[in-house]
């Protein structure tokens, strides 16, 4: 009998799932009043337009929304697979705050979602917002940066990071709409739109159609600022500007890899300051180094739009000192090198790009430019290499970039102290599965590096030094250093040592299209083969589902407390800047 009941229950659940419509925005969406978004209903079967009933708070949707949706009798998927009927209404905006219950019926298909449409303060609480994000920022990065930069004696840190003294703190949930796991696209998009979405999605809800550019859009922070205010907008990153985190400020695509299209979206929104890498997507296809498939010269297009161009540290300094218009800084065809390579080891691509500015340089230049706007600004700064060096388990590079990020926090705190009408937010977009478990002591006897890992009382304290007082360790290959390891990884050789010859490449693809341990590290004395615990399609460590920590200071920061979703953070920013109110008259 129990087996029969279970079978009936499973059949009922499967049957319900097969006949449930999907509505975008999704259930429990939070929507800024007056903010444009796309409304879409996806149905599993083919229906006539007259057979689809949509109500909002019990009324016909056309009465409430003030417009009629486009009817699509049959949406097509890959290889012309029939997906079902759909309704699409682009750029819908709801002016009145409140709770909106949307109910859909079509034959046996039903769906009900509830939206919270909210408004903001009537007047701004802050003139400026500085949003600082270290990609992949985990607690171990913070702890490691403090130990490496400040040192520790008898169990107490010998100094504090700039981020250690911000006033308010919250833990932030990072999961996507499709899974508990996440990536930088949908996490940053949630911060920058107030809507959670699917992995790889930017500024859209990920729908079922294969076209990455037709998904239901939601308004980005940059668009809201342009619609409602005269504030300046700045985007700074050590990654390609088209990469997920900086792109989320302005972009709409289901596929974060649409970097050519994202470059055009920057031009559509025209942020006042754009500093980072990714020049390969600005150059026409016939230009050496270009990654475009067309002949559009976006550098010229941006210059024609009034942007001054900087391509190295000296040009950035000159442009930020003399420029009265917009500023575009492109310092690498791809991602900028890590701080350890760029400033100290001169490895990676530094020989090819020898004059890359650091994140501190770029932040100072951005603040100098943006603060010329009497109406204030929104600035996003990303320390991208915290994540990009954590993926390949290159902990020294990740931690040195965390130290650089903390220096940016110091720059922002100085600005906020002089401009108290500034909200400063410091956070990560997601975490990595990484922990510090002790130290690695080269002076322990023998050749077995695993035996040199000190745990518990045997760990002692690392012996990094900062003799020149620049906040960075004078060297990372000290004799007793941090033992930092990931809890997820491909097959790789653990060397227990910093990678001084260039960034770590833990795994490479074999003839079977599987990633195996990179034998370039096999003969390093004491190296140990670690059998991976992620699928063999993965070549690096992956993101963790852990909450991230958000800290804040300044105008409006007191609301950050307890557990929050990333989409809630946008709601705070919108309220602090009064984005529900037109401020352009």
C-alpha positions as CSV (number, residue, x, y, z in Angstrom):
1,X,0.0,0.0,0.0
2,X,2.8,2.4,0.9
3,X,4.5,1.8,-2.5
4,X,1.2,2.5,-4.3
5,X,0.6,5.7,-2.4
6,X,4.2,6.9,-3.1
7,X,3.7,6.1,-6.8
8,X,0.4,8.1,-6.9
9,X,2.0,11.0,-5.1
10,X,5.0,11.0,-7.5
11,X,2.6,10.9,-10.4
12,X,0.6,13.8,-9.0
13,X,3.7,15.9,-8.5
14,X,5.1,15.1,-12.0
15,X,1.7,15.9,-13.5
16,X,1.5,19.2,-11.7
17,X,5.0,20.2,-12.8
18,X,4.2,19.4,-16.4
19,X,1.2,21.8,-16.4
20,X,2.5,24.7,-14.4
21,X,3.1,28.0,-16.2
22,X,6.1,30.2,-15.5
23,X,5.7,33.9,-14.8
24,X,8.5,36.5,-14.9
25,X,9.2,38.3,-12.6
26,X,9.2,35.3,-10.3
27,X,7.3,34.8,-7.1
28,X,8.4,37.1,-4.3
29,X,10.1,39.5,-6.7
30,X,10.8,43.0,-5.2
31,X,10.2,45.7,-7.8
32,X,11.0,49.5,-7.5
33,X,7.9,51.5,-8.3
34,X,8.2,53.1,-11.7
35,X,11.1,50.9,-12.7
36,X,10.7,49.3,-16.2
37,X,10.7,45.5,-16.4
38,X,9.5,42.8,-18.9
39,X,6.5,40.7,-18.0
40,X,6.4,37.2,-19.5
41,X,4.2,34.1,-19.1
42,X,5.5,30.8,-20.4
43,X,3.1,28.0,-20.9
44,X,3.9,24.3,-21.5
45,X,1.2,23.7,-24.2
46,X,-0.2,25.4,-27.3
47,X,-3.1,27.7,-26.5
48,X,-5.3,30.1,-28.2
49,X,-4.9,33.7,-27.1
50,X,-8.4,33.9,-25.8
51,X,-7.9,30.8,-23.6
52,X,-5.2,32.5,-21.6
53,X,-6.5,34.4,-18.5
54,X,-4.2,36.6,-16.5
55,X,-5.4,38.6,-13.5
56,X,-3.7,41.0,-11.2
57,X,-5.3,41.3,-7.8
58,X,-8.4,39.8,-9.3
59,X,-8.6,42.3,-12.2
60,X,-7.8,41.7,-15.9
61,X,-4.1,42.3,-16.2
62,X,-4.6,44.9,-19.0
63,X,-6.6,47.1,-16.7
64,X,-3.9,47.1,-14.0
65,X,-0.9,47.2,-16.4
66,X,-2.4,49.5,-18.9
67,X,-1.2,47.6,-21.9
68,X,-1.8,44.3,-23.7
69,X,0.9,41.7,-23.9
70,X,2.1,40.2,-27.2
71,X,0.8,36.7,-27.8
72,X,3.2,34.1,-29.1
73,X,1.4,30.9,-30.1
74,X,4.5,28.7,-30.0
75,X,7.9,29.6,-28.8
76,X,10.7,27.6,-30.4
77,X,13.8,26.1,-28.7
78,X,16.9,24.6,-30.0
79,X,16.4,22.6,-33.3
80,X,12.9,24.2,-33.5
81,X,11.7,22.2,-30.6
82,X,8.2,23.4,-29.6
83,X,8.2,24.9,-26.1
84,X,4.7,26.3,-25.7
85,X,2.7,29.5,-25.9
86,X,3.8,32.7,-24.3
87,X,2.7,36.3,-23.4
88,X,5.3,39.1,-23.4
89,X,4.9,42.7,-22.3
90,X,8.1,44.7,-22.6
91,X,9.0,47.7,-20.4
92,X,6.1,47.5,-18.0
93,X,6.3,49.8,-15.1
94,X,4.0,49.8,-12.0
95,X,3.7,53.3,-10.4
96,X,1.8,52.4,-7.2
97,X,3.6,50.6,-4.4
98,X,1.8,47.5,-3.0
99,X,1.4,43.8,-3.2
100,X,0.5,42.5,-6.6
101,X,-0.8,38.9,-7.0
102,X,-0.6,37.7,-10.6
103,X,-2.7,34.6,-11.5
104,X,-2.5,32.8,-14.8
105,X,-4.8,30.0,-16.1
106,X,-4.7,28.4,-19.5
107,X,-6.4,25.0,-19.8
108,X,-5.0,22.8,-17.1
109,X,-2.0,25.1,-16.5
110,X,-2.0,27.5,-13.6
111,X,0.5,29.7,-11.8
112,X,0.3,32.3,-9.1
113,X,3.1,34.8,-8.1
114,X,3.1,37.7,-5.8
115,X,5.3,40.8,-6.2
116,X,6.2,43.4,-3.7
117,X,6.3,46.8,-5.5
118,X,8.1,49.3,-3.2
119,X,8.8,53.0,-3.2
120,X,11.8,54.8,-1.7
121,X,12.4,57.8,0.5
122,X,11.2,61.1,-0.9
123,X,14.6,62.7,-0.6
124,X,18.1,61.1,-0.9
125,X,19.8,60.1,2.3
126,X,23.2,60.0,0.6
127,X,24.7,62.0,-2.3
128,X,27.2,59.3,-3.2
129,X,27.4,55.5,-3.1
130,X,30.7,53.7,-3.2
131,X,30.1,50.0,-3.8
132,X,33.3,47.9,-3.3
133,X,33.3,44.3,-4.2
134,X,36.0,41.6,-4.0
135,X,34.9,38.8,-6.3
136,X,34.9,35.5,-4.5
137,X,35.6,37.2,-1.2
138,X,35.5,34.7,1.7
139,X,36.3,35.0,5.4
140,X,39.6,33.1,4.8
141,X,40.7,35.8,2.3
142,X,40.1,38.5,5.0
143,X,41.8,36.5,7.7
144,X,44.8,35.7,5.5
145,X,45.2,39.3,4.3
146,X,45.2,40.5,7.8
147,X,47.8,38.0,8.9
148,X,50.0,38.5,5.8
149,X,49.8,42.3,6.0
150,X,49.7,43.0,9.7
151,X,51.1,40.0,11.4
152,X,50.0,38.3,14.6
153,X,51.7,38.0,18.0
154,X,50.5,35.8,20.9
155,X,47.1,35.3,19.3
156,X,46.3,38.9,18.6
157,X,46.5,40.7,15.2
158,X,49.2,43.3,15.2
159,X,47.1,45.6,13.1
160,X,43.6,46.0,11.6
161,X,42.5,46.1,8.0
162,X,40.6,49.1,6.8
163,X,37.5,46.9,6.4
164,X,37.7,45.8,10.0
165,X,36.3,49.1,11.3
166,X,33.2,49.7,9.2
167,X,30.1,50.3,11.3
168,X,27.4,47.8,10.1
169,X,27.4,44.2,9.0
170,X,25.0,41.7,7.4
171,X,25.3,38.2,6.0
172,X,24.1,37.9,2.4
173,X,22.5,35.0,0.6
174,X,23.9,34.4,-2.9
175,X,22.0,31.6,-4.4
176,X,20.6,31.7,-8.0
177,X,17.0,31.2,-9.1
178,X,17.8,27.8,-10.5
179,X,20.2,26.3,-7.9
180,X,21.8,26.9,-4.5
181,X,25.1,27.4,-6.4
182,X,25.9,30.6,-8.1
183,X,28.3,32.6,-10.3
184,X,29.4,36.2,-10.6
185,X,26.9,37.2,-13.2
186,X,23.6,36.5,-11.3
187,X,25.1,37.5,-7.9
188,X,26.2,40.9,-9.0
189,X,23.1,41.3,-11.2
190,X,21.0,40.8,-8.0
191,X,23.0,43.6,-6.3
192,X,22.6,45.8,-9.3
193,X,19.0,45.2,-10.2
194,X,17.1,44.0,-7.1
195,X,16.1,40.8,-8.9
196,X,17.7,37.4,-8.4
197,X,18.3,35.4,-11.6
198,X,19.9,32.3,-13.2
199,X,23.5,31.4,-13.4
200,X,25.2,33.4,-16.2
201,X,22.4,35.9,-16.5
202,X,22.9,39.7,-16.3
203,X,19.9,42.1,-16.0
204,X,17.4,39.5,-17.1
205,X,15.4,36.6,-15.9
206,X,16.7,33.5,-17.7
207,X,13.8,32.3,-19.9
208,X,13.5,29.1,-21.9
209,X,14.3,30.4,-25.4
210,X,17.9,29.9,-26.8
211,X,18.4,33.5,-27.8
212,X,20.4,35.1,-25.0
213,X,19.3,38.6,-25.9
214,X,15.5,38.2,-25.7
215,X,15.0,37.3,-22.1
216,X,12.8,39.4,-19.8
217,X,14.8,42.4,-18.8
218,X,14.9,44.3,-15.5
219,X,16.3,47.8,-14.9
220,X,19.9,48.1,-13.9
221,X,21.2,50.5,-11.3
222,X,22.9,52.5,-14.1
223,X,19.6,52.8,-16.0
224,X,17.7,53.8,-12.9
225,X,20.3,56.5,-12.1
226,X,20.0,57.8,-15.7
227,X,16.2,57.8,-15.6
228,X,15.8,59.5,-12.2
229,X,18.9,61.5,-11.4
230,X,21.8,63.5,-12.8
231,X,24.4,61.5,-10.8
232,X,27.6,60.3,-12.4
233,X,28.3,56.6,-12.8
234,X,31.7,54.9,-12.4
235,X,32.8,51.4,-13.1
236,X,36.3,50.2,-12.1
237,X,37.7,46.6,-12.3
238,X,40.9,44.6,-12.6
239,X,39.0,42.3,-15.0
240,X,37.7,42.9,-18.5
241,X,35.0,45.6,-18.3
242,X,32.8,43.1,-20.1
243,X,33.3,40.5,-17.4
244,X,30.3,39.6,-15.2
245,X,30.8,41.9,-12.3
246,X,31.4,45.2,-14.0
247,X,28.9,44.3,-16.8
248,X,26.1,43.7,-14.3
249,X,26.0,47.5,-13.7
250,X,24.6,48.0,-17.2
251,X,24.0,44.8,-19.1
252,X,21.1,42.7,-20.2
253,X,21.9,39.2,-21.5
254,X,21.2,35.6,-20.5
255,X,24.8,34.7,-21.5
256,X,27.6,36.6,-19.7
257,X,30.0,35.6,-22.5
258,X,28.2,38.0,-24.9
259,X,31.1,40.4,-24.5
260,X,30.9,42.0,-27.9
261,X,27.2,43.0,-27.2
262,X,28.0,44.1,-23.7
263,X,30.6,46.6,-25.0
264,X,27.8,48.2,-27.0
265,X,25.6,48.3,-23.9
266,X,28.2,50.3,-22.2
267,X,28.0,52.9,-25.0
268,X,24.2,52.9,-24.7
269,X,24.4,53.8,-21.0
270,X,27.6,55.9,-21.1
271,X,29.0,55.6,-17.6
272,X,31.1,58.6,-16.8
273,X,34.1,56.6,-15.8
274,X,35.1,53.1,-17.1
275,X,38.5,51.8,-16.0
276,X,39.7,48.2,-16.5
277,X,40.7,45.6,-19.1
278,X,39.0,44.2,-22.1
279,X,40.2,46.4,-24.9
280,X,40.1,43.3,-27.2
281,X,36.3,43.8,-27.4
282,X,36.6,47.5,-28.2
283,X,38.8,47.0,-31.2
284,X,37.5,46.1,-34.7
285,X,38.2,42.6,-36.0
286,X,41.1,43.7,-38.2
287,X,43.0,45.2,-35.3
288,X,45.7,42.9,-33.8
289,X,44.4,41.5,-30.5
290,X,40.8,42.1,-31.3
291,X,38.2,39.5,-30.2
292,X,35.3,41.1,-32.1
293,X,33.7,39.5,-35.1
294,X,32.7,42.9,-36.7
295,X,34.7,45.9,-37.7
296,X,33.2,48.3,-35.1
297,X,35.8,50.5,-33.5
298,X,34.3,51.2,-30.0
299,X,37.3,53.1,-28.9
300,X,36.6,55.7,-31.6
301,X,32.9,55.5,-30.8
302,X,33.6,56.3,-27.1
303,X,36.0,59.1,-28.0
304,X,33.3,60.5,-30.3
305,X,30.9,60.4,-27.3
306,X,33.3,62.6,-25.4
307,X,35.5,60.2,-23.5
308,X,39.2,60.8,-22.9
309,X,41.2,57.6,-23.4
310,X,43.9,56.2,-21.1
311,X,45.9,53.1,-21.9
312,X,48.5,53.0,-19.1
313,X,49.3,54.3,-15.7
314,X,50.8,57.6,-16.9
315,X,47.9,58.3,-19.3
316,X,45.5,57.6,-16.5
317,X,47.2,60.1,-14.2
318,X,47.3,62.7,-16.9
319,X,43.7,62.2,-17.9
320,X,42.3,62.2,-14.4
321,X,44.1,65.4,-13.6
322,X,43.0,67.4,-16.7
323,X,39.8,65.7,-18.0
324,X,36.5,67.6,-17.6
325,X,34.4,65.0,-19.5
326,X,34.1,61.3,-19.4
327,X,37.0,58.9,-18.9
328,X,37.7,55.5,-20.5
329,X,40.7,53.6,-19.3
330,X,41.7,50.3,-21.1
331,X,44.9,48.9,-19.7
332,X,44.9,45.3,-21.0
333,X,43.3,43.3,-23.8
334,X,42.1,40.9,-21.2
335,X,42.1,40.9,-17.4
336,X,44.8,42.9,-15.6
337,X,47.5,40.9,-13.8
338,X,47.3,40.1,-10.2
339,X,48.9,42.5,-7.7
340,X,51.7,40.0,-6.9
341,X,52.6,39.7,-10.6
342,X,52.0,43.3,-11.5
343,X,53.9,45.0,-8.6
344,X,56.4,42.5,-7.3
345,X,57.2,39.4,-9.4
346,X,56.7,40.9,-12.8
347,X,55.2,37.6,-14.1
348,X,52.0,36.8,-15.9
349,X,51.5,39.2,-18.8
350,X,53.4,42.1,-17.2
351,X,56.1,42.1,-19.8
352,X,53.5,42.7,-22.5
353,X,51.6,45.2,-20.4
354,X,54.2,46.8,-18.2
355,X,52.4,49.9,-17.1
356,X,49.1,48.6,-15.7
357,X,47.6,50.8,-13.0
358,X,46.6,49.1,-9.8
359,X,43.1,49.2,-8.2
360,X,44.1,51.9,-5.8
361,X,45.3,54.1,-8.7
362,X,42.1,53.5,-10.7
363,X,39.9,54.2,-7.7
364,X,41.6,57.5,-6.9
365,X,41.2,58.5,-10.5
366,X,37.6,57.6,-10.6
367,X,36.8,59.4,-7.3
368,X,38.6,62.5,-8.6
369,X,36.6,62.5,-11.8
370,X,33.2,61.5,-10.4
371,X,33.3,64.0,-7.5
372,X,33.2,66.8,-10.0
373,X,29.5,66.1,-10.5
374,X,27.6,68.4,-8.1
375,X,24.7,65.9,-7.9
376,X,26.9,63.1,-6.7
377,X,27.8,59.6,-8.0
378,X,27.5,55.9,-7.9
379,X,30.9,54.1,-8.1
380,X,31.4,50.3,-8.3
381,X,34.9,49.0,-7.8
382,X,35.8,45.3,-8.2
383,X,38.9,43.4,-7.0
384,X,38.5,40.7,-9.7
385,X,41.6,38.8,-9.1
386,X,40.6,37.6,-5.6
387,X,38.3,35.3,-7.5
388,X,40.5,34.7,-10.5
389,X,43.4,33.6,-8.4
390,X,41.2,31.5,-6.0
391,X,39.8,29.4,-8.8
392,X,43.3,27.9,-9.7
393,X,44.1,27.6,-6.0
394,X,46.7,30.3,-6.1
395,X,46.4,31.5,-2.6
396,X,49.3,33.9,-2.4
397,X,48.0,35.8,-5.4
398,X,44.5,35.8,-4.0
399,X,45.6,37.1,-0.6
400,X,47.9,39.9,-2.0
401,X,44.9,41.1,-4.1
402,X,42.8,41.1,-1.0
403,X,45.4,43.4,0.6
404,X,45.1,45.7,-2.4
405,X,41.3,45.6,-2.1
406,X,41.6,46.6,1.5
407,X,43.8,49.6,0.5
408,X,40.9,50.6,-1.8
409,X,38.6,50.4,1.2
410,X,41.0,52.8,3.0
411,X,40.8,55.2,0.0
412,X,37.0,55.1,0.1
413,X,36.9,55.6,3.8
414,X,39.1,58.7,3.5
415,X,36.7,60.1,0.8
416,X,33.7,59.3,2.9
417,X,35.2,61.0,6.0
418,X,35.6,64.2,3.9
419,X,32.2,63.7,2.3
420,X,29.9,62.3,5.0
421,X,26.9,62.2,2.7
422,X,28.4,59.0,1.2
423,X,27.3,55.4,1.7
424,X,30.2,53.0,1.6
425,X,29.4,49.3,1.0
426,X,32.1,46.6,1.1
427,X,31.2,43.0,0.2
428,X,31.7,40.0,-2.1
429,X,29.5,38.5,-4.7
430,X,30.0,34.9,-3.7
431,X,32.5,32.8,-1.7
432,X,35.1,30.1,-2.4
433,X,35.4,26.9,-0.4
434,X,38.7,27.8,1.3
435,X,40.1,27.8,4.8
436,X,43.3,28.6,6.6
437,X,44.2,25.6,8.8
438,X,47.7,26.5,10.1
439,X,51.1,27.0,8.6
440,X,53.6,25.4,6.4
441,X,57.1,25.3,7.9
442,X,60.0,24.7,5.5
443,X,62.4,24.3,8.5
444,X,60.8,21.2,9.7
445,X,63.1,18.2,8.9
446,X,62.7,15.9,5.9
447,X,61.4,16.2,2.4
448,X,57.8,15.4,3.0
449,X,56.0,18.7,2.5
450,X,52.8,17.3,4.0
451,X,54.6,16.7,7.3
452,X,55.6,20.3,7.3
453,X,52.0,21.4,7.7
454,X,51.5,22.7,11.2
455,X,48.1,22.3,12.8
456,X,46.8,23.2,16.2
457,X,49.6,24.2,18.6
458,X,52.2,23.0,16.1
459,X,51.1,25.8,13.7
460,X,52.7,28.7,15.5
461,X,52.6,32.0,13.6
462,X,53.7,32.8,10.0
463,X,56.9,34.9,9.7
464,X,55.9,37.4,7.0
465,X,57.6,40.8,7.3
466,X,56.8,44.2,6.0
467,X,60.0,46.1,6.6
468,X,59.2,48.9,4.1
469,X,55.7,49.5,5.7
470,X,53.8,49.4,2.4
471,X,51.2,47.0,3.8
472,X,52.3,44.1,1.6
473,X,54.6,41.3,2.8
474,X,58.2,41.8,1.6
475,X,58.0,38.3,0.2
476,X,55.4,35.5,0.1
477,X,57.8,32.6,0.0
478,X,58.8,32.9,3.7
479,X,59.9,29.8,5.6
480,X,56.7,29.6,7.7
481,X,53.7,30.7,5.8
482,X,49.9,30.4,5.8
483,X,48.5,26.9,5.0
484,X,45.4,27.7,3.0
485,X,43.5,25.0,1.1
486,X,40.3,24.6,-0.8
487,X,37.6,22.0,0.0
488,X,36.9,21.5,-3.7
489,X,39.4,21.0,-6.6
490,X,40.2,19.0,-9.8
491,X,43.0,16.5,-9.8
492,X,46.2,18.5,-9.2
493,X,49.7,18.4,-7.6
494,X,49.8,20.2,-4.3
495,X,53.3,21.8,-3.9
496,X,52.7,23.5,-0.6
497,X,54.6,26.5,-2.0
498,X,53.9,29.9,-3.6
499,X,54.0,29.8,-7.4
500,X,56.8,32.4,-8.1
501,X,57.1,31.6,-11.8
502,X,53.6,32.7,-12.7
503,X,50.0,31.9,-11.8
504,X,49.2,28.3,-10.9
505,X,47.6,26.1,-13.5
506,X,46.4,23.1,-11.5
507,X,44.8,21.0,-14.2
508,X,45.0,20.6,-18.0
509,X,42.8,18.9,-20.5
510,X,43.7,15.4,-21.8
511,X,42.8,13.7,-25.1
512,X,39.5,12.6,-23.6
513,X,38.4,16.2,-22.8
514,X,38.9,15.5,-19.1
515,X,40.9,17.7,-16.8
516,X,43.9,15.9,-15.2
517,X,46.6,17.1,-12.9
518,X,49.2,19.3,-14.6
519,X,52.4,17.3,-14.6
520,X,54.4,20.6,-14.8
521,X,54.3,20.5,-11.0
522,X,54.7,16.7,-10.6
523,X,58.5,16.9,-9.9
524,X,58.4,19.8,-7.5
525,X,60.1,18.4,-4.3
526,X,57.4,17.1,-1.9
527,X,54.5,17.6,-4.3
528,X,51.4,15.4,-3.6
529,X,48.8,14.3,-6.1
530,X,45.4,15.2,-4.9
531,X,42.5,13.4,-6.5
532,X,39.7,15.8,-7.3
533,X,36.2,15.9,-5.9
534,X,34.5,17.9,-8.6
535,X,33.5,16.6,-12.1
536,X,36.4,16.0,-14.4
537,X,35.0,18.7,-16.7
538,X,36.2,21.2,-14.2
539,X,39.7,22.6,-14.3
540,X,39.7,24.8,-11.2
541,X,38.1,25.1,-7.8
542,X,34.5,26.3,-7.8
543,X,32.4,28.7,-5.9
544,X,30.9,27.9,-2.5
545,X,27.3,28.4,-1.4
546,X,28.3,30.1,1.9
547,X,26.8,33.5,2.7
548,X,29.0,36.5,2.1
549,X,29.7,39.2,4.6
550,X,28.6,42.8,3.8
551,X,29.9,45.7,5.7
552,X,28.8,49.4,5.4
553,X,29.3,52.8,6.8
554,X,27.8,56.2,6.2
555,X,24.5,57.6,5.2
556,X,21.8,54.9,5.4
557,X,24.2,52.1,6.4
558,X,22.3,51.2,9.6
559,X,19.8,49.1,7.7
560,X,22.4,46.5,6.9
561,X,22.0,43.8,9.6
562,X,21.1,40.2,10.1
563,X,20.5,38.0,7.0
564,X,19.7,39.6,3.7
565,X,19.3,38.5,0.1
566,X,21.5,40.2,-2.5
567,X,18.3,41.6,-4.1
568,X,17.6,43.4,-0.7
569,X,20.9,45.3,-1.1
570,X,19.6,47.0,-4.2
571,X,16.5,48.0,-2.3
572,X,18.7,49.7,0.3
573,X,20.7,51.6,-2.4
574,X,17.5,52.6,-4.2
575,X,16.1,54.0,-1.0
576,X,19.3,55.8,0.0
577,X,19.4,57.5,-3.4
578,X,15.6,58.0,-3.5
579,X,15.4,56.3,-6.9
580,X,11.7,56.3,-6.7
581,X,11.7,60.1,-7.1
582,X,12.4,62.0,-10.3
583,X,15.4,64.3,-9.5
584,X,16.2,65.6,-12.9
585,X,13.9,68.7,-13.1
